[in-house]
Amino acid sequence: MSPVVVSAEVEIEADIETVWELLFSIDHWPEWNADVRSATLYGAVAPGSIFVWRAGPMTITSTISQVNRPRLLAWTGRSLGIAATHTWHMESDGEEVLVRTEESWEGPFPLLFGWLAKKLLQNSIESWIQQLKAAAEKAALDGRPLFRASGQGDQGRSMGKDIIRRKPPFRN
């Protein structure tokens, strides 16, 4: 078991595709999540694809581990000696979406400072899920596509269409 595991859930008044689009469109996370300063996906949203993102003082390199549209998105990531696993589950009754998320941290920091790591991670995950709720409910009210093409050969994605991304700056 991981030294630190936190979870959160929320009901969102939007359709499941809107919620999925917000999570699935990794390059667009900074547009709705103030805690994410940048995010770049290398490849399609599929198991094995890498994305690099900045949240707070950390630059995180993540690998997508599971995708089951529109119900599950999971990834692993590393930064500052922390190995993280983050999973999002979505269930819809047709009018609302129940979103559950869980994240775990392993490594020296959570092992030595478990209480602090748990507090930081719980605050982060609560902020993220509340920002997801606000963005999805706003999009549902607006009734417009969530994201526009970036203008650079359409590196973005609009309403669930997969776009092949640029190549990563490194090889595994």
N, C-alpha and C positions, 0 to 999 in steps of 0.2 A: 504494500500500500504506500502511496505517496505521502510524504511528510505533511503536505498542505493540500486540502481539497475543499473547494467552495462551490456553491451552486446558487442559482436564483431562478425564479420563474415569474412570468407576467402574462396577463391576458391582453391581447391587442385587438382593437376594433378595426380590423382591416382584413382583406382577403389574404390567404396564405401566399399567393404569388407576389404580392407587394412586399410582404415580410421577407420572403426568399430573395427577391431581387436586391433588397438592401444588403443582406448578408453576402450574397453571391457576387455582387459587384465590388470586389475587393478594392480595386483602384479608386472607387468612389467613397470609401469609408470616411475620409476626412471631411466630406461634404455634409455628413449628418452626425458624425461622432467627434465631438470636440477634443476627446482624449487621444485621437489618432492624428498625428501630424502629417504623415505621408504613408502611402501604401502602393506597392508596385507588384503586380502579378506577372510571372514569367510562364507563359503557356496558358492553356485553358483551365477552367476550374474543374480539375479531375485529380484523382489520387496520383500522387507523385509530383504534382506541380508545386513549384516554389513561389513564395511571395516574401517580400522584404517590407517591413513596416516599422514606423517609429511611433512609440507611445511613451509619453513622459521622457525620461532620460535614456530609455532603452531603444536600440535598434534590434529588431527581432527578425530572424530568418526562420520562416515557417514552411512546412511541407504539408500539403493537403493529404489527409489519410482516408477520409470517407466522404462520399457525396451520394445522396439519394434525394434527388429533387422531388418535391419541395419540402421534404421532411427532416433531412439530416445533413449537417455540414460539420466536419471535424478536421482539426489539424494539430500538428505538433510544432514546437518551436524552441529555439535556444537563444538566450541572451544573458550576459553577465553571470555565467555559471548556473543559470536556471534552465532546467528542461521542463517545458510545459506541454500539457495536452488540453485542448479546448474543444468541447463538443456542444453543438446546438441541435435541439430537437424541436420540431414544430408539429402541432396537431390542430386541425381545423374542424369546427362544427358547421362551417358554411358562412357564419357571420363574424366569428371571432377566431383568433389563433392563440392557442396556449403555447408559449415559448418557454422552454426549459434550457438552461445552459449550465455547464459544469466545467470547471478548470482545475487542474492539479499542477503543482510545482514540486520538482525534486531538485536536489543539488545542495551545495554547501550552505547557501543563504537560508533556504527554508528549513534545512536540517538544524542549523545553529540558532536561527531566530524565528522559529515556527509561529509564535504568537504575533510577531510583527508582520511576517510574510502573509499570514492568514488575514490579518486586518487590511493590509494593502490590497491584497487580491480580492477580498470581499467587496471593498469600496469600489474597486475598478469594475468588477463584474456587475455590480448594482448600477453604477453609472452607465455602463454600456447598454444594459438591457432597458433602462429607462429612456435613453436616447434613441434606441431602436423603436420603442413604443411610440415616442413622440413623432419620429420621422415617418413611420408607417401610417399612423393615424392622420397625420397632415397630408400625406400622399393620397390616402383614401378619400379625404375630403376634397382635395384639389382635383382629383380625377385625371391627372396628366401623367405622361411618362415620367419616370423618376429621374432619368439621366439623359443628357444630350451627348452626342458624339464629341470627342475632344478636339476634332479638327486636325489631328495628326495621323491621317490614314485610318481614322476611326479606331483608335486604340481602346476606346471605351466599349460599353455594352449597353444596349437599350432593350428593356423588357424581355430579358431572358435569352437573347440571341448570343451564342458563343462567338467570341472573336479570338483568334489566335494572337497571343501576345508576343512581345519582343523576347529575344533570347536572354537568359540570365548572364550576368557579367562574370560568372565563374562556372566551373564544372565540378560535379560531385564524383 
